[in-house]
Amino acid sequence: MELERETGVKQPACWCTQLHFSAELLARVPAQAQRRACLCPACARSGAVA
């Protein structure tokens, strides 16, 4: 999504848009990084619900 924003070139949907993340997993993201940083796939799988 950032690449599209920066370049204006349409990008395919990110893998993370197909998952729902648990509140517990999202609560583990530091406050200053929330809505600014990505979860890596391994961390996401640990708390995601397909």
C-alpha positions in Angstrom: 0.0 0.0 0.0 2.9 2.3 0.8 4.5 1.7 -2.6 1.2 2.6 -4.4 0.9 5.8 -2.3 4.5 6.8 -3.0 4.6 6.0 -6.7 0.9 6.2 -7.8 1.3 2.8 -9.4 -1.6 0.4 -8.6 -0.4 -2.6 -6.5 -2.1 -5.9 -5.8 -3.7 -6.3 -2.4 -1.4 -7.1 0.5 -1.5 -10.6 1.9 -2.6 -9.1 5.3 -5.9 -7.8 3.9 -7.2 -11.4 3.7 -6.8 -12.0 7.5 -8.5 -10.8 10.6 -6.1 -10.2 13.5 -7.0 -10.9 17.1 -7.3 -8.0 19.5 -4.7 -9.8 21.6 -2.2 -9.8 18.7 -2.8 -6.2 17.9 -2.4 -5.2 21.5 1.1 -6.5 21.4 2.1 -3.8 18.9 3.7 -0.9 20.7 1.5 2.1 20.8 3.9 4.3 18.8 3.9 1.7 16.0 0.1 1.1 15.8 -1.3 2.0 12.4 2.2 2.8 11.2 4.1 -0.5 11.1 3.4 -3.9 9.5 3.4 -7.3 11.2 5.6 -9.8 9.6 3.9 -12.9 8.3 5.2 -15.2 11.1 3.9 -12.9 13.8 0.6 -12.4 12.0 0.1 -16.2 11.7 0.6 -16.5 15.5 -2.6 -14.6 16.1 -4.5 -14.3 12.9 -7.9 -15.8 12.2 -8.5 -16.7 8.6 
